[in-house]
Amino acid sequence: MKNLFEPETAMEMTTRLERLTPDRQPQWGKMNVAQALAHLAATMEMALGDRRPPRALLGRLIGPLIKRKVLASPMRRNSPTSPELRIANSREFELERLRLRGLIDRFVAAGQKGCTDHPHPFFGPMTPDEWALQMYKHLDHHFRQFGV
């Protein structure tokens, strides 16, 4: 499966990011495109260690048991979101797009050494390769949500 450490995959994601427009309507979910970009940026910050959310109780109980299965399949529509990663307020589309682009570039440039060792709030400890896979899957999920 693709991951964000692969240069061609990173280029694919940034190309799809550039194809987004502020008027894109979601095919599912409640966020508008600017909110989705802010949400994606927040998760990239989590992977880079800039955000360190606490472990969820449910995640502590079942996260490690289902992590492998979840990482092996595409994200489903309306997948649950951690409360600290929900974006409810309005956001400026172009600022959020630039912010996300910078975080993707930073993640790719830093490589494995740039990934956090802080546990994922649901899945628990993750290797850099698991972070790279999850970040690709998450970007792909939301880009599909907006038709790019």
C-alpha positions in Angstrom: 0.0 0.0 0.0 1.1 3.6 -0.7 2.6 5.7 2.1 3.6 9.3 2.5 7.3 8.6 2.6 7.3 7.6 -1.1 8.1 10.7 -3.2 5.7 9.8 -6.0 2.9 9.3 -3.4 3.7 12.6 -1.7 3.6 14.3 -5.1 0.2 12.7 -5.9 -1.2 14.1 -2.6 0.1 17.6 -3.2 -1.3 17.6 -6.7 -4.7 16.5 -5.4 -4.4 19.2 -2.7 -3.9 21.8 -5.4 -7.0 20.6 -7.3 -9.2 21.4 -4.4 -11.3 24.6 -4.6 -13.2 26.4 -1.8 -16.5 25.6 -3.4 -16.1 21.8 -3.4 -19.0 20.1 -1.7 -18.5 17.0 0.4 -19.8 13.6 -0.8 -20.2 12.6 2.8 -19.6 14.1 6.3 -20.3 17.4 7.9 -17.1 19.4 7.3 -16.7 21.9 4.5 -13.4 21.8 2.5 -11.6 24.4 4.6 -12.5 22.6 7.8 -11.3 19.3 6.2 -8.0 20.9 5.4 -7.6 22.2 9.0 -8.5 18.7 10.2 -5.9 17.1 7.9 -3.3 19.6 9.1 -4.1 18.8 12.7 -3.5 15.1 12.1 -0.2 15.8 10.3 0.8 17.9 13.3 0.0 14.8 15.5 2.2 12.6 13.3 5.0 15.1 13.5 4.7 15.4 17.3 3.4 19.0 17.4 0.1 17.8 18.9 0.1 15.2 21.6 -3.4 14.2 22.4 -4.2 11.9 25.2 -5.1 8.2 24.7 -8.8 7.5 24.4 -10.1 4.9 26.8 -11.7 2.9 24.0 -8.5 3.1 22.1 -6.5 1.8 25.0 -8.9 -1.2 25.2 -9.2 -2.2 21.5 -7.0 0.1 19.5 -3.9 -2.2 19.4 -6.1 -5.2 18.6 -7.6 -3.6 15.5 -4.7 -1.4 14.3 -3.3 -3.9 11.8 -6.7 -4.5 10.2 -7.5 -0.8 10.0 -4.1 0.1 8.5 -4.6 -2.7 5.9 -7.9 -1.3 4.4 -9.1 2.1 3.0 -10.8 4.4 5.5 -14.6 4.2 5.4 -17.0 7.1 4.9 -17.9 8.8 8.1 -15.1 7.1 10.1 -15.1 8.4 13.7 -12.9 11.4 14.6 -11.1 12.1 17.8 -12.7 15.0 19.6 -9.5 17.0 19.6 -9.3 16.8 15.8 -12.8 17.9 15.1 -13.0 21.3 13.4 -16.3 23.1 14.0 -15.4 26.7 13.4 -15.0 28.4 10.0 -11.6 28.4 8.4 -9.9 30.4 5.6 -9.5 27.9 2.7 -6.2 29.2 1.2 -4.5 29.6 4.6 -5.4 26.0 5.5 -4.3 24.7 2.1 -0.9 26.4 2.5 -0.6 25.2 6.1 -1.3 21.6 5.0 1.1 21.8 2.1 3.8 22.9 4.4 3.1 20.1 6.8 3.1 17.4 4.1 6.4 18.8 2.8 7.9 18.8 6.3 6.7 15.2 7.0 8.2 14.0 3.7 11.5 15.8 4.2 11.9 14.7 7.8 11.3 11.0 6.9 11.2 8.4 9.6 13.2 10.5 12.1 10.5 13.2 11.9 7.6 11.0 13.2 6.5 11.3 16.7 7.1 8.6 19.3 3.9 9.8 21.1 1.2 7.2 20.8 -1.7 7.6 18.5 -4.8 8.5 20.6 -6.7 5.4 19.4 -4.1 2.9 18.1 -1.4 3.5 20.6 2.3 3.3 19.7 3.0 3.4 15.9 6.1 3.0 13.9 7.2 5.7 11.4 6.0 3.4 8.6 2.6 3.1 10.2 2.4 6.9 10.5 3.3 7.3 6.9 0.7 4.8 5.8 -2.0 6.3 8.0 -1.2 9.9 6.8 -1.5 8.8 3.2 -4.8 7.0 3.9 -6.2 9.9 5.8 -5.3 12.4 3.1 -6.7 10.1 0.4 -9.9 9.7 2.5 -10.6 13.4 2.7 -9.5 14.1 -0.9 -12.0 11.4 -2.1 -14.6 13.1 0.2 -14.3 16.2 -1.9 -13.9 14.5 -5.3 -10.2 14.9 -6.0 
